Amino acid sequence: MNKSVQRLARAEQWADQICTQLGKSIESIIDVGRLLSKAKAGLTHGEWGRIFNQKLVPFSQNTAGRLMAIANHPVLANSAQMQNLPPSWGTLYDLATLPEPTLKHALSDGLITPEMTRKAVKALLPVERKPERIFDEVVSAPDAAVDAEAFEMPRWADDEIRSRVQTALQPVRDLIEAWPDDQDFALLTHQLQQVQRYIERLAKHHEVSA
C-alpha cells in the first residue's frame, strides 16, 4: 500500500470514530472534541483539512475547533460538572469563552443549568466591559495617542487578565482554525503585525509613565 492510500485510510478511520461518537449528551460532545484533538495531532495538515473539505464529518472545521475548545476546557470537561451543563455545543462554547472566574462563580451560584440558553450565557458578562470591547479598542485606532487612563481598566488579578486576553483572542484562533487551505495568511499576518506594533507602543508608553 502506498503512502497516499495509507493517509486516505487514516482520515476515514478518524472520521468514522468521530461520527460514531456524535450525540446530544454532554459526554458525547466532550468525546467528539477529544477525538478531534487526537485526529488533528495524528494527521498531516492536508489530511486534517480533507476531513472537512470532503465532508467526512457533518460539521465544519470551525465547529471542530469549538468542540476541541470545549473538550480541552479545564472546567467544562470536568466530569463533576457535566450534570449541570447544557447539552448544546453552541452554548457550551459560549461558556468556554467566559473568564474562568466568572464561569466558576456562575456554576457555584447555580446559574448554569442544562436548560441554559446562549442568550443567558451572554448575560453573565457585564455589558459595559466585555472582553471583546477591550480588544476592539486596541485594534480600532493603532495610530492614536495612548492614554493609559482612557481605557479605565480595573486592576484585575493575574488569572483574570489572562482569562480575558484568551477570551478576546478566541475569535482570531477560530479564524486561523477555519482558514481555507488554498488561501495564504498575508492579510491576516499584516493585521496581526499591526496589533503587535501597537501593543509594543503601549508597553513603551507604560515604561515611560512608570
C-alpha positions in Angstrom: 0.0 0.0 0.0 1.5 3.4 -1.0 1.7 6.4 1.4 -1.2 8.3 -0.2 -3.6 5.3 0.3 -2.4 4.9 3.9 -3.1 8.6 4.6 -6.5 8.3 3.0 -7.4 5.3 5.2 -6.3 7.2 8.3 -8.5 10.2 7.6 -11.5 8.0 7.0 -10.8 6.0 10.1 -10.7 9.1 12.3 -13.9 10.4 10.7 -15.7 7.1 11.4 -14.7 7.2 15.0 -15.9 10.8 15.3 -19.2 10.2 13.7 -19.8 7.1 15.9 -19.5 9.4 19.0 -21.9 12.1 17.7 -24.8 12.6 20.0 -26.7 15.2 22.1 -25.3 14.4 25.5 -22.6 16.3 27.3 -20.4 13.2 27.3 -20.7 12.7 23.5 -19.8 16.4 22.9 -16.7 16.1 25.1 -15.8 12.7 23.5 -16.0 14.1 20.0 -13.9 17.1 20.9 -11.2 14.8 22.4 -11.3 12.6 19.3 -10.9 15.7 17.1 -7.9 16.8 19.1 -6.3 13.4 18.7 -7.1 13.3 15.0 -5.6 16.8 14.4 -2.4 15.7 16.3 -2.2 12.4 14.3 -2.9 13.7 10.8 -0.9 15.9 8.4 -2.3 19.4 7.8 -3.7 18.4 4.4 -5.4 15.2 5.8 -6.9 17.1 8.7 -8.4 19.7 6.3 -9.7 16.9 4.0 -11.9 15.6 6.7 -14.0 18.8 6.4 -13.4 19.6 2.7 -14.7 16.2 1.7 -17.5 16.3 4.4 -16.4 13.1 6.1 -18.0 14.6 9.2 -21.3 16.5 9.4 -19.8 19.8 10.6 -17.3 22.4 9.6 -13.6 22.9 10.6 -14.7 26.0 12.6 -17.2 23.9 14.6 -14.4 21.3 15.1 -12.2 24.0 16.6 -15.0 24.9 19.0 -15.7 21.3 20.0 -12.0 20.9 20.8 -12.0 24.1 22.9 -14.9 22.6 24.9 -13.2 19.3 25.4 -10.0 20.9 26.5 -11.6 23.4 28.9 -10.5 22.6 32.5 -13.9 23.4 34.0 -16.4 22.2 31.3 -14.5 18.9 30.7 -14.6 18.1 34.4 -16.9 15.1 34.9 -18.1 16.6 38.2 -19.7 19.5 36.4 -21.3 17.7 33.4 -24.7 17.2 35.1 -25.1 21.0 35.4 -24.2 21.8 31.8 -26.5 22.4 28.8 -26.3 19.6 26.2 -25.6 22.1 23.3 -22.2 22.5 21.8 -23.0 26.1 20.9 -24.0 27.1 24.4 -21.0 25.1 25.8 -18.6 27.0 23.6 -20.1 30.3 24.7 -19.5 29.2 28.3 -15.9 28.3 27.4 -15.3 31.9 26.3 -16.2 33.3 29.7 -13.4 34.3 32.0 -12.8 31.3 34.2 -13.6 33.1 37.5 -16.9 34.2 36.1 -17.7 30.6 34.9 -16.8 29.1 38.3 -18.9 31.6 40.2 -21.9 31.0 37.9 -21.6 27.3 38.5 -21.3 27.6 42.2 -24.3 30.0 42.3 -26.4 27.6 40.3 -26.8 30.0 37.3 -25.7 27.3 34.8 -28.2 24.6 34.2 -29.0 22.0 31.5 -31.7 24.4 30.2 -29.4 27.4 29.8 -29.5 29.3 26.5 -26.8 31.2 24.7 -28.6 34.4 25.5 -28.3 33.6 29.2 -24.6 33.0 28.9 -24.0 36.4 27.4 -25.9 38.0 30.3 -23.2 36.7 32.7 -20.7 39.3 31.3 -21.1 43.0 32.2 -22.3 44.8 29.1 -20.1 47.8 29.7 -16.8 45.9 29.8 -17.0 42.8 27.7 -13.5 41.4 26.8 -14.3 41.9 23.1 -14.6 45.6 23.6 -11.2 45.9 25.2 -9.7 44.1 22.2 -11.6 46.3 19.8 -10.4 49.5 21.5 -6.8 48.4 20.9 -7.3 47.4 17.3 -9.6 50.3 16.2 -7.1 53.2 16.5 -3.5 51.8 16.3 -2.1 55.3 15.4 -3.9 57.3 18.1 -2.2 58.7 21.1 -2.1 56.3 24.0 -3.8 57.4 27.2 -3.5 54.7 29.9 -6.4 56.2 31.8 -8.7 56.3 28.8 -9.3 52.6 28.9 -10.4 52.7 32.6 -9.1 49.2 33.1 -9.7 47.7 36.5 -6.8 46.2 38.4 -7.7 42.5 37.7 -5.9 39.6 39.3 -3.4 37.9 37.0 -5.7 35.0 36.4 -8.5 37.3 35.4 -6.3 39.2 33.0 -5.1 36.0 31.4 -8.6 34.7 31.0 -9.8 38.0 29.4 -7.0 38.0 27.0 -7.6 34.4 26.0 -11.3 35.2 25.5 -10.6 38.3 23.4 -8.2 36.4 21.2 -10.5 33.4 20.7 -12.1 34.8 17.5 -8.7 35.1 16.0 -7.9 31.5 16.9 -11.2 30.4 15.3 -10.4 32.4 12.2 -7.0 30.7 11.8 -8.5 27.3 12.5 -11.1 27.7 9.7 -8.7 29.3 7.3 -9.0 27.7 3.8 -6.1 25.5 2.8 -5.8 27.3 -0.6 -5.6 30.8 0.9 -2.4 32.4 2.2 -2.2 34.2 5.5 -0.8 37.5 4.1 -3.8 39.7 5.1 -4.2 38.1 8.5 -0.5 38.3 9.2 -0.4 42.0 8.3 -3.3 42.8 10.6 -1.8 40.9 13.5 1.6 42.6 13.0 -0.2 46.0 13.2 -1.8 44.9 16.5 1.6 43.7 17.8 3.2 47.0 16.9 0.5 48.9 18.8 0.9 46.7 21.8 4.6 47.4 21.8 3.9 51.1 21.7 1.5 50.6 24.7 4.3 48.9 26.6 6.8 51.7 25.8 4.3 54.3 26.9 3.8 52.4 30.2 7.5 52.2 30.8 7.9 55.9 30.3 4.9 56.7 32.5 6.1 54.4 35.3 
